[in-house]
């Protein structure tokens, strides 16, 4: 999933937009594609919609069929902790696997329940690795230490026929780099992440020459990695990523200190949560491993329930108001209560 897809999912839908979230192994135990637990959940959705005066029978059936189609698109063998199924009137349906545990629940609303997707997307380190050589260009999707080839949006770039030596070889490399730079700019416009470029000195120089103003190189790896395995590439990119993260975190700390001096700063979960709920969050900074139980008022006789994660709730709310969210290493915000905010005013 990329940032654009997540943004689209978080937009309002026509009622009833139904979200089903389940632990992966409960929804798809073993090799069974139609387990009883999932059938039971879908039957409960059908009952809820049937009893809802705002939902016509045709709309209810259409949404349930959408959930069934979404369930059929899930790979039951995929390594994941949870699964999210979404469906809305008009035949819209989506299925996503989630790499962190989820609570089983059904939500019927005028939008999809994307909090778990937001939490995973924002907490997972992501980057792009672009490998350039005279033999072509490949783009790799880096997530949490793993690489998968991004084989769309103009990638891989395959060079034309011709001599790979001398001036002809240089022109061939130039053509590869030109096409890769254009394609990379389109990818970054949709899903902006740090970009690491792996190539020889000539390829690096040509990329700097061809890249548009919206393409910023976060790090470089020197060498020809044509045909290298994902594991080899990930290891080669590790030092460049670490250096980028160090510089980025220093910049974030400087921003927080500047905000403190002009009284546009808050720290600690309680103060940050209040300001974010007011729509005042411009830049939220969170330690990657920081979680805190969410306490919500209980209806009826009073009291409270503990469930979900309060930090993830703050992150989702900040994004709802158009704020930026940045994660930093654990321990980096020890003097800021593990979470800090630059406010809009």
Legacy VTK file of the C-alpha trace (Angstrom):
# vtk DataFile Version 3.0
C-alpha trace
ASCII
DATASET POLYDATA
POINTS 345 float
0.000 0.000 0.000
1.174 3.533 -0.759
0.263 6.884 0.758
-2.104 7.774 -2.091
-4.086 4.543 -1.735
-4.355 5.065 2.017
-5.540 8.633 1.499
-8.231 7.431 -0.919
-9.404 4.770 1.525
-9.823 7.363 4.270
-12.260 9.498 2.255
-16.007 9.406 3.107
-18.205 6.780 1.433
-21.909 6.324 0.919
-23.511 4.593 3.899
-23.176 1.695 4.596
-19.407 1.357 4.222
-18.523 -1.871 6.036
-15.139 -2.777 7.492
-14.309 -6.266 8.746
-11.057 -6.758 10.649
-9.912 -10.191 11.820
-6.751 -11.989 12.889
-5.310 -13.619 9.760
-5.149 -17.165 11.131
-8.734 -16.964 12.379
-9.996 -15.681 9.019
-7.882 -18.105 6.959
-6.748 -21.043 9.109
-4.441 -23.386 7.224
-5.401 -23.955 3.604
-9.166 -23.493 3.949
-10.470 -20.706 1.726
-13.944 -20.597 3.321
-13.493 -21.075 7.069
-16.420 -21.058 9.443
-15.202 -18.027 11.407
-15.233 -15.791 8.355
-18.606 -17.154 7.225
-19.968 -16.349 10.663
-18.655 -12.789 10.538
-20.177 -12.208 7.106
-23.488 -13.616 8.345
-23.345 -11.119 11.222
-22.721 -8.292 8.731
-25.771 -9.403 6.741
-27.889 -9.416 9.929
-26.653 -5.951 10.988
-27.465 -4.468 7.597
-30.848 -6.205 7.425
-31.795 -4.681 10.793
-30.619 -1.195 9.778
-33.568 0.907 8.573
-31.188 3.107 6.560
-30.062 0.216 4.344
-32.183 -1.230 1.537
-32.129 -5.017 1.019
-30.419 -4.605 -2.355
-27.696 -2.383 -0.882
-27.146 -4.824 1.980
-26.739 -7.757 -0.385
-24.415 -5.774 -2.655
-22.114 -4.861 0.242
-22.008 -8.418 1.593
-21.145 -9.724 -1.873
-18.391 -7.121 -2.004
-16.957 -8.432 1.265
-17.088 -11.974 -0.102
-15.187 -10.895 -3.214
-12.640 -9.072 -1.067
-12.125 -12.202 1.045
-11.532 -14.198 -2.130
-8.668 -11.866 -3.065
-6.673 -12.570 0.103
-3.709 -14.930 -0.212
-4.227 -17.281 2.774
-0.556 -18.284 2.704
0.756 -14.748 3.118
2.635 -14.037 6.335
0.456 -11.512 8.168
-1.125 -10.913 11.561
-4.432 -9.487 10.426
-6.731 -8.931 7.475
-8.990 -5.975 6.631
-11.958 -6.351 4.282
-13.806 -3.261 3.054
-16.966 -2.921 0.959
-19.302 -0.066 0.071
-22.312 0.512 -2.202
-21.541 0.591 -5.896
-19.515 -2.616 -5.889
-16.422 -1.125 -4.236
-14.397 -3.665 -2.267
-10.827 -3.960 -0.971
-8.718 -6.497 0.908
-5.491 -5.832 2.820
-3.252 -7.895 5.037
-1.768 -6.244 8.117
1.573 -7.049 9.682
0.537 -6.331 13.266
-2.186 -7.839 15.487
-5.733 -6.535 15.065
-8.846 -6.810 17.205
-11.720 -8.648 15.530
-14.541 -6.218 14.801
-17.216 -5.115 12.337
-17.750 -1.406 11.664
-20.678 -0.012 9.671
-20.204 3.679 8.958
-19.929 6.316 6.238
-16.239 5.518 5.774
-13.815 2.635 6.140
-12.076 1.853 9.446
-8.470 2.453 8.412
-6.791 3.012 11.806
-4.917 -0.313 11.700
-3.748 0.354 8.143
-2.622 3.853 9.114
-0.724 2.485 12.108
1.108 -0.103 10.034
1.834 2.289 7.182
3.244 5.035 9.378
5.272 2.773 11.673
6.916 0.670 8.944
10.241 2.089 7.647
10.026 2.452 3.858
12.406 3.530 1.120
13.054 3.195 -2.600
16.263 1.680 -3.976
17.056 2.511 -7.608
19.730 0.368 -9.299
21.235 1.831 -12.484
23.601 0.293 -15.018
24.098 0.045 -18.759
22.084 -3.161 -18.589
18.971 -1.378 -17.336
17.331 0.084 -14.248
15.326 -1.616 -11.525
13.376 -0.063 -8.686
13.081 -1.862 -5.363
10.429 -1.326 -2.701
12.117 -1.366 0.704
9.942 -2.061 3.737
11.186 -2.863 7.203
14.493 -4.336 6.004
13.011 -6.329 3.094
13.115 -5.609 -0.639
10.618 -6.465 -3.374
10.975 -5.383 -6.981
8.601 -2.638 -8.136
7.824 -3.918 -11.639
5.381 -1.265 -12.862
5.187 2.503 -13.431
7.905 2.288 -16.090
10.159 -0.191 -14.274
12.247 -2.133 -15.034
13.926 0.009 -17.692
15.361 -2.147 -20.484
18.016 -0.545 -22.740
17.805 -0.581 -26.500
20.090 -2.717 -28.630
23.586 -1.418 -29.272
27.236 -1.539 -28.347
27.769 -1.528 -24.587
31.309 -0.126 -24.918
32.772 3.313 -25.589
30.610 6.262 -26.620
27.732 3.990 -27.603
27.803 2.435 -24.149
27.743 5.853 -22.492
24.766 6.899 -24.596
23.004 3.663 -23.717
23.566 4.342 -20.000
22.336 7.895 -20.494
19.104 6.620 -22.077
18.563 4.182 -19.213
19.140 6.891 -16.605
16.881 9.376 -18.402
13.990 6.891 -18.496
14.619 5.819 -14.893
14.702 9.422 -13.643
11.368 10.197 -15.322
9.760 7.031 -13.963
11.175 7.592 -10.463
9.722 11.101 -10.381
6.262 9.693 -11.141
6.603 7.036 -8.450
7.787 9.553 -5.847
4.903 11.884 -6.666
2.529 9.095 -5.648
4.506 7.555 -2.796
7.247 9.811 -1.432
9.971 7.994 0.486
13.756 8.297 0.838
15.420 7.372 -2.472
18.724 5.481 -2.456
20.565 5.305 -5.793
22.931 2.385 -6.452
25.228 2.838 -9.444
28.767 3.559 -10.537
30.159 7.089 -10.513
29.052 7.776 -14.085
25.522 6.536 -13.440
25.250 8.662 -10.281
26.402 11.763 -12.162
23.959 11.162 -15.001
21.089 10.655 -12.566
21.844 13.968 -10.841
21.852 15.587 -14.284
18.570 14.010 -15.417
16.521 13.979 -12.200
13.776 16.568 -11.879
13.577 19.197 -9.130
11.175 17.060 -7.076
13.581 14.099 -6.864
15.954 14.197 -3.900
18.562 11.502 -3.377
18.674 10.457 0.281
21.760 8.258 -0.093
24.080 6.578 -2.567
25.629 3.147 -3.008
28.645 2.952 -5.316
28.938 -0.058 -7.618
27.301 -2.146 -10.316
24.504 -4.235 -8.784
23.022 -5.615 -11.990
21.622 -9.065 -11.201
22.239 -8.754 -7.439
19.837 -10.542 -5.082
17.393 -8.605 -2.869
19.358 -9.652 0.226
22.612 -8.337 -1.275
20.961 -5.067 -2.257
19.358 -4.577 1.155
22.692 -5.100 2.885
24.461 -2.718 0.481
21.856 -0.001 1.100
21.940 -0.326 4.894
24.819 2.143 5.593
23.328 4.815 3.310
19.944 4.447 5.005
21.490 4.640 8.472
23.347 7.835 7.555
20.150 9.344 6.148
18.176 8.456 9.284
20.850 10.019 11.517
20.727 13.301 9.594
16.932 13.264 9.488
16.635 12.767 13.230
19.068 15.595 13.947
16.937 17.828 11.729
13.763 16.803 13.568
15.338 17.593 16.935
16.379 21.039 15.671
12.814 21.657 14.482
11.395 20.731 17.889
13.814 23.033 19.705
12.965 25.904 17.343
9.244 25.303 17.921
9.794 25.311 21.683
11.433 28.752 21.479
8.403 30.278 19.744
5.784 28.506 21.898
4.559 26.177 19.145
5.618 22.990 20.896
4.063 20.309 23.077
5.298 17.006 24.464
3.871 14.046 26.332
0.853 12.030 25.258
-1.824 13.989 27.163
-0.867 17.460 25.898
-0.105 16.270 22.378
-3.379 14.336 22.151
-5.428 17.371 23.223
-3.798 19.692 20.680
-4.071 17.160 17.869
-7.786 16.689 18.630
-8.150 20.473 18.257
-6.623 20.274 14.778
-3.497 22.194 15.798
-0.926 19.523 14.920
1.464 20.535 12.132
4.230 17.964 12.673
3.891 15.003 15.029
7.099 13.216 16.039
6.872 9.787 17.696
9.340 7.143 18.830
8.804 4.100 16.619
8.266 1.688 19.504
5.977 3.917 21.579
2.561 2.436 22.338
0.069 3.265 25.094
-3.306 1.633 25.902
-6.308 3.723 24.890
-8.854 4.344 27.661
-12.366 5.087 26.408
-15.488 5.981 28.433
-17.937 3.116 28.879
-21.597 3.781 28.216
-24.421 2.988 30.596
-23.135 2.601 34.146
-19.974 4.626 33.611
-16.399 3.472 33.993
-13.965 2.936 31.150
-12.716 0.304 28.731
-9.086 -0.185 27.783
-8.497 -1.177 24.166
-6.530 -0.221 21.102
-3.548 2.099 21.154
-3.737 5.767 22.135
-0.612 6.672 20.168
-2.050 5.210 16.969
-5.247 7.181 17.612
-3.221 10.409 17.849
-1.370 9.550 14.633
-4.610 8.902 12.729
-6.164 12.138 14.018
-3.090 14.172 13.073
-3.301 12.797 9.541
-7.047 13.523 9.423
-6.228 17.197 9.981
-3.494 17.206 7.335
-0.556 17.021 9.724
2.819 15.418 9.044
3.940 12.386 11.065
7.579 11.396 11.549
8.923 8.382 13.435
12.315 8.401 15.131
14.430 5.812 16.936
13.404 4.622 20.388
15.087 6.743 23.057
15.517 9.718 20.737
12.704 11.673 22.423
13.626 10.768 25.975
13.476 14.465 26.939
10.147 14.940 25.153
8.019 12.198 26.710
8.492 9.914 23.651
6.048 12.011 21.601
6.240 15.673 20.596
4.306 18.098 18.443
5.007 21.221 16.434
1.737 23.158 16.475
0.240 25.324 13.760
-0.269 28.241 16.155
LINES 1 346
345 0 1 2 3 4 5 6 7 8 9 10 11 12 13 14 15 16 17 18 19 20 21 22 23 24 25 26 27 28 29 30 31 32 33 34 35 36 37 38 39 40 41 42 43 44 45 46 47 48 49 50 51 52 53 54 55 56 57 58 59 60 61 62 63 64 65 66 67 68 69 70 71 72 73 74 75 76 77 78 79 80 81 82 83 84 85 86 87 88 89 90 91 92 93 94 95 96 97 98 99 100 101 102 103 104 105 106 107 108 109 110 111 112 113 114 115 116 117 118 119 120 121 122 123 124 125 126 127 128 129 130 131 132 133 134 135 136 137 138 139 140 141 142 143 144 145 146 147 148 149 150 151 152 153 154 155 156 157 158 159 160 161 162 163 164 165 166 167 168 169 170 171 172 173 174 175 176 177 178 179 180 181 182 183 184 185 186 187 188 189 190 191 192 193 194 195 196 197 198 199 200 201 202 203 204 205 206 207 208 209 210 211 212 213 214 215 216 217 218 219 220 221 222 223 224 225 226 227 228 229 230 231 232 233 234 235 236 237 238 239 240 241 242 243 244 245 246 247 248 249 250 251 252 253 254 255 256 257 258 259 260 261 262 263 264 265 266 267 268 269 270 271 272 273 274 275 276 277 278 279 280 281 282 283 284 285 286 287 288 289 290 291 292 293 294 295 296 297 298 299 300 301 302 303 304 305 306 307 308 309 310 311 312 313 314 315 316 317 318 319 320 321 322 323 324 325 326 327 328 329 330 331 332 333 334 335 336 337 338 339 340 341 342 343 344
